[in-house]
Amino acid sequence: MSQAVRIVDERSCSYETRQGEGLKSFGAVNFGDAKLGDARRTNRLVEVADAIVRNPGGSLPEKFDTPKELDGLYHLVKCPRVTHANVLADRHCRRRF
């Protein structure tokens, strides 16, 4: 991970950062700075990452609590602005330095 973090709760995937930001989820630590053209897309990406980390096994429908959350994932990945490069750009840069 790019930031210095300490795992606080593995079950909820919560981390405490050393920058004094308080508790952040796996998704927030790793994808919270993604530039996807709209803050709602970044928020959805964070939520999706957290859901997948909480339930790594099984199919996509099994990872989400409601059909609405699964539909949100499908909507996110269909968006032309949501590319591998855009999702990983900030994370990749932070990890290299």
KEDREN-350036 format. One record per residue: residue in one letter; x, y, z of N, C-alpha, C in turn. Coordinates in steps of 0.02 Angstrom, whole numbers, plus 50000, padded with zeros to 5 digits. Layout:
BEGIN
aXYZXYZXYZ;...
END
This chain:
BEGIN
m500414994150000500005000050000500435006250000;s500175011449972500565017449964500655021250029;q500145021350070500175025050132500405020350188;a500715023250238500875019250296500225018150334;v500035011850340499395010250372499485004650422;r499025004250468499004998850516498304995750511;i498274989150503497624985850499497304986050568;v496704988750572496354989450635495854983750643;d495504982250590494984977050593494964973350526;e495224967350526495254963550463494554961950437;r494094960750481493414958950460493074964450420;s493154970550442492844976150406493334979550358;c493944976950356494464979650311494614986950327;s494644988650391494794995450411495534996350425;y495785002150405496485003850415496525010550449;e497055011450488497195017950518497815020650484;t497765026650456498335029550421498765033550469;r499385034350452499835038250494499785045750480;q499395047550432499305054650417498765057850461;g498515054150510498015056850554497325057550524;e497195053650472496545054050438496025049550470;g496215045950522495745041450554495685034950517;l495145031350529495035024850497494815025750425;k495115021750381494915021650311494845014350290;s494405013150244494305006350219494835004650167;f494884998250150495344995950098495224999850034;g494595000450015494425004049953494635011349955;a494535014650012494715021650019495475022550016;v495845018050049496575018550050496855017549979;n496585012649944496875010749879496575014249819;f495945016349822495615019149763495255025749776;g495315028449836494965034549853495175040649814;d495765040449784496015046149745495945045049670;a495605039849649495525038449578495165044249544;k495405046149486495105051649447494675048549392;l494035047949406493575044749359493075049649329;g493205056049337492785061149307492175063149347;d492035059749401491445061249443491565057949510;a491475061749563491585059149631491145053149646;r490555052849616490105047049628490415040649601;r490775041049546491105035149519491655032749566;t492045037549591492575035749638492275032649701;n491745035449726491405032749785491165025649771;r490885024549713490645017849695491235012949691;l491785015149662492385010849657492615008849727;v492625013549773492825012049842492345006949873;e491705007949863491195003249890491274996349860;v491394995949796491484989449761492104985949788;a492654989549794493274986549820493164983849891;d492814987649932492684985450001492244979250002;a491744978949959491304973149956491684966849934;i492124967649886492504961949861493004959549914;v493314964149949493794962150001493434958750059;r492844961050076492454957950131492234950850113;n492124949550049491874943050027492244940949964;p492874938749971493294937349913493084931149872;g492734926549901492524920549865491854921449831;g491704916849786491054916849755490984921549695;s490374921949672490224925949613490094933249633;l490064937549582489914944649597489244945549633;p488704942249612488084943249649488134941249723;e488574936649739488664934549809489054939649850;k489394944149818489814949049854489414955049878;f488844956249849488454962249864487824960549902;d487624965049947487044963849989486384964649952;t486374968949901485744970249866485874970249790;p485344968849751485414969349678485604976349655;k485394981449692485564988349674486324989449676;e486664986449725487384987149729487734983749670;l487484977949652487754974349593487644978349530;d487044981149522486904985449464487374991449463;g487544994149522488014999749526488704997749499;l488924991749514489554989249487489524988849411;y488994985849385488924985049313488904991949278;h488554996649308488535003449280489225006549280;l489595005549334490275008349340490735005649286;v490734999149277491214996249229491024997549156;k490404999449144490205001249076490395008349057;c490565012449106490725019449093491395020049057;p491425023649001492045024348963492615027649002;r492465031649052492985034949093493315030149143;v492995024549155493245019749205493655014549168;t494295015849162494765011349129495265008749180;h495615003349162496135000849206496635006449222;a496825010149171497325015449180497075020749229;n496445022849223496185027949268496095025349339;v495885019149345495775016249412496445015549449;l496955013449413497595011949445498105017549442;a497975022949406498465028149394498755031049458;d498345033649502498595036749563498925031549609;r498625025749612498895020449655499585018349630;h499655017549566500295015549536500825020849549;c500655027049540501145032449550501365032749623;r500915032049669501095032449740501535026549760;r501415020749732501805014849751502515015049722;r502625018449668503285018549637503765023049674;f503525028049710503975032849742504065031449815;
END
